[in-house]
Amino acid sequence: MKFIENECCELKIMLTKDIKKEIIAFANTNGGKIYIGVDDDGNVIGIDNPDNNLQALTGTI
């Protein structure tokens, strides 16, 4: 599956602290989806240690 970045879809190679800005932006609009582990060309590259990333993301939110 190939993803395309637009006003409702944000692609991130890895989880960073800047993810907060994206979450807030989607919360203040009509929503959207953030895909972590996907490069800017829409290719799924995956992430290392998804459980730790999920915990970090939950803590950030």
Biotite code that builds the C-alpha atoms (Angstrom):
import biotite.structure as struc

atoms = struc.array([
    struc.Atom([0.000, 0.000, 0.000], chain_id="A", res_id=1, res_name="MET", atom_name="CA", element="C"),
    struc.Atom([1.314, 3.434, -0.899], chain_id="A", res_id=2, res_name="LYS", atom_name="CA", element="C"),
    struc.Atom([0.331, 6.458, 1.195], chain_id="A", res_id=3, res_name="PHE", atom_name="CA", element="C"),
    struc.Atom([-0.023, 10.043, 0.005], chain_id="A", res_id=4, res_name="ILE", atom_name="CA", element="C"),
    struc.Atom([0.504, 13.022, 2.294], chain_id="A", res_id=5, res_name="GLU", atom_name="CA", element="C"),
    struc.Atom([-2.260, 15.645, 2.215], chain_id="A", res_id=6, res_name="ASN", atom_name="CA", element="C"),
    struc.Atom([-4.356, 17.777, 4.601], chain_id="A", res_id=7, res_name="GLU", atom_name="CA", element="C"),
    struc.Atom([-5.819, 14.634, 6.187], chain_id="A", res_id=8, res_name="CYS", atom_name="CA", element="C"),
    struc.Atom([-2.739, 12.396, 6.152], chain_id="A", res_id=9, res_name="CYS", atom_name="CA", element="C"),
    struc.Atom([0.709, 13.040, 7.631], chain_id="A", res_id=10, res_name="GLU", atom_name="CA", element="C"),
    struc.Atom([3.647, 10.716, 7.022], chain_id="A", res_id=11, res_name="LEU", atom_name="CA", element="C"),
    struc.Atom([6.499, 10.416, 9.537], chain_id="A", res_id=12, res_name="LYS", atom_name="CA", element="C"),
    struc.Atom([9.605, 8.283, 9.247], chain_id="A", res_id=13, res_name="ILE", atom_name="CA", element="C"),
    struc.Atom([9.943, 8.077, 13.026], chain_id="A", res_id=14, res_name="MET", atom_name="CA", element="C"),
    struc.Atom([8.316, 9.282, 16.200], chain_id="A", res_id=15, res_name="LEU", atom_name="CA", element="C"),
    struc.Atom([9.687, 12.664, 17.310], chain_id="A", res_id=16, res_name="THR", atom_name="CA", element="C"),
    struc.Atom([8.650, 15.276, 19.847], chain_id="A", res_id=17, res_name="LYS", atom_name="CA", element="C"),
    struc.Atom([7.263, 17.392, 16.981], chain_id="A", res_id=18, res_name="ASP", atom_name="CA", element="C"),
    struc.Atom([4.400, 14.898, 16.635], chain_id="A", res_id=19, res_name="ILE", atom_name="CA", element="C"),
    struc.Atom([2.537, 17.010, 19.209], chain_id="A", res_id=20, res_name="LYS", atom_name="CA", element="C"),
    struc.Atom([2.104, 19.781, 16.621], chain_id="A", res_id=21, res_name="LYS", atom_name="CA", element="C"),
    struc.Atom([0.549, 17.371, 14.141], chain_id="A", res_id=22, res_name="GLU", atom_name="CA", element="C"),
    struc.Atom([-1.810, 15.928, 16.749], chain_id="A", res_id=23, res_name="ILE", atom_name="CA", element="C"),
    struc.Atom([-2.947, 19.401, 17.813], chain_id="A", res_id=24, res_name="ILE", atom_name="CA", element="C"),
    struc.Atom([-3.431, 20.499, 14.205], chain_id="A", res_id=25, res_name="ALA", atom_name="CA", element="C"),
    struc.Atom([-5.647, 17.505, 13.440], chain_id="A", res_id=26, res_name="PHE", atom_name="CA", element="C"),
    struc.Atom([-7.545, 17.951, 16.711], chain_id="A", res_id=27, res_name="ALA", atom_name="CA", element="C"),
    struc.Atom([-8.322, 21.557, 15.746], chain_id="A", res_id=28, res_name="ASN", atom_name="CA", element="C"),
    struc.Atom([-9.600, 20.655, 12.276], chain_id="A", res_id=29, res_name="THR", atom_name="CA", element="C"),
    struc.Atom([-11.606, 17.799, 10.805], chain_id="A", res_id=30, res_name="ASN", atom_name="CA", element="C"),
    struc.Atom([-9.129, 15.205, 12.046], chain_id="A", res_id=31, res_name="GLY", atom_name="CA", element="C"),
    struc.Atom([-6.743, 13.080, 10.085], chain_id="A", res_id=32, res_name="GLY", atom_name="CA", element="C"),
    struc.Atom([-4.293, 10.222, 10.284], chain_id="A", res_id=33, res_name="LYS", atom_name="CA", element="C"),
    struc.Atom([-0.618, 10.193, 11.152], chain_id="A", res_id=34, res_name="ILE", atom_name="CA", element="C"),
    struc.Atom([1.373, 7.236, 9.874], chain_id="A", res_id=35, res_name="TYR", atom_name="CA", element="C"),
    struc.Atom([4.662, 6.616, 11.658], chain_id="A", res_id=36, res_name="ILE", atom_name="CA", element="C"),
    struc.Atom([7.167, 4.451, 9.815], chain_id="A", res_id=37, res_name="GLY", atom_name="CA", element="C"),
    struc.Atom([6.302, 5.767, 6.354], chain_id="A", res_id=38, res_name="VAL", atom_name="CA", element="C"),
    struc.Atom([8.705, 7.898, 4.299], chain_id="A", res_id=39, res_name="ASP", atom_name="CA", element="C"),
    struc.Atom([7.806, 11.055, 2.344], chain_id="A", res_id=40, res_name="ASP", atom_name="CA", element="C"),
    struc.Atom([7.325, 9.010, -0.834], chain_id="A", res_id=41, res_name="ASP", atom_name="CA", element="C"),
    struc.Atom([4.638, 6.908, 0.869], chain_id="A", res_id=42, res_name="GLY", atom_name="CA", element="C"),
    struc.Atom([6.721, 3.768, 1.261], chain_id="A", res_id=43, res_name="ASN", atom_name="CA", element="C"),
    struc.Atom([6.240, 1.773, 4.455], chain_id="A", res_id=44, res_name="VAL", atom_name="CA", element="C"),
    struc.Atom([9.645, 1.409, 6.116], chain_id="A", res_id=45, res_name="ILE", atom_name="CA", element="C"),
    struc.Atom([8.499, 0.336, 9.567], chain_id="A", res_id=46, res_name="GLY", atom_name="CA", element="C"),
    struc.Atom([9.781, 1.350, 12.989], chain_id="A", res_id=47, res_name="ILE", atom_name="CA", element="C"),
    struc.Atom([12.083, -0.204, 15.547], chain_id="A", res_id=48, res_name="ASP", atom_name="CA", element="C"),
    struc.Atom([10.533, -1.277, 18.835], chain_id="A", res_id=49, res_name="ASN", atom_name="CA", element="C"),
    struc.Atom([6.866, -0.438, 18.156], chain_id="A", res_id=50, res_name="PRO", atom_name="CA", element="C"),
    struc.Atom([5.813, -1.137, 21.769], chain_id="A", res_id=51, res_name="ASP", atom_name="CA", element="C"),
    struc.Atom([8.163, 1.533, 23.132], chain_id="A", res_id=52, res_name="ASN", atom_name="CA", element="C"),
    struc.Atom([7.036, 3.963, 20.429], chain_id="A", res_id=53, res_name="ASN", atom_name="CA", element="C"),
    struc.Atom([3.400, 3.365, 21.345], chain_id="A", res_id=54, res_name="LEU", atom_name="CA", element="C"),
    struc.Atom([4.145, 3.986, 25.022], chain_id="A", res_id=55, res_name="GLN", atom_name="CA", element="C"),
    struc.Atom([6.059, 7.167, 24.195], chain_id="A", res_id=56, res_name="ALA", atom_name="CA", element="C"),
    struc.Atom([3.239, 8.413, 21.966], chain_id="A", res_id=57, res_name="LEU", atom_name="CA", element="C"),
    struc.Atom([0.620, 7.661, 24.630], chain_id="A", res_id=58, res_name="THR", atom_name="CA", element="C"),
    struc.Atom([2.722, 9.542, 27.200], chain_id="A", res_id=59, res_name="GLY", atom_name="CA", element="C"),
    struc.Atom([3.043, 12.496, 24.848], chain_id="A", res_id=60, res_name="THR", atom_name="CA", element="C"),
    struc.Atom([-0.685, 12.741, 24.266], chain_id="A", res_id=61, res_name="ILE", atom_name="CA", element="C"),
])
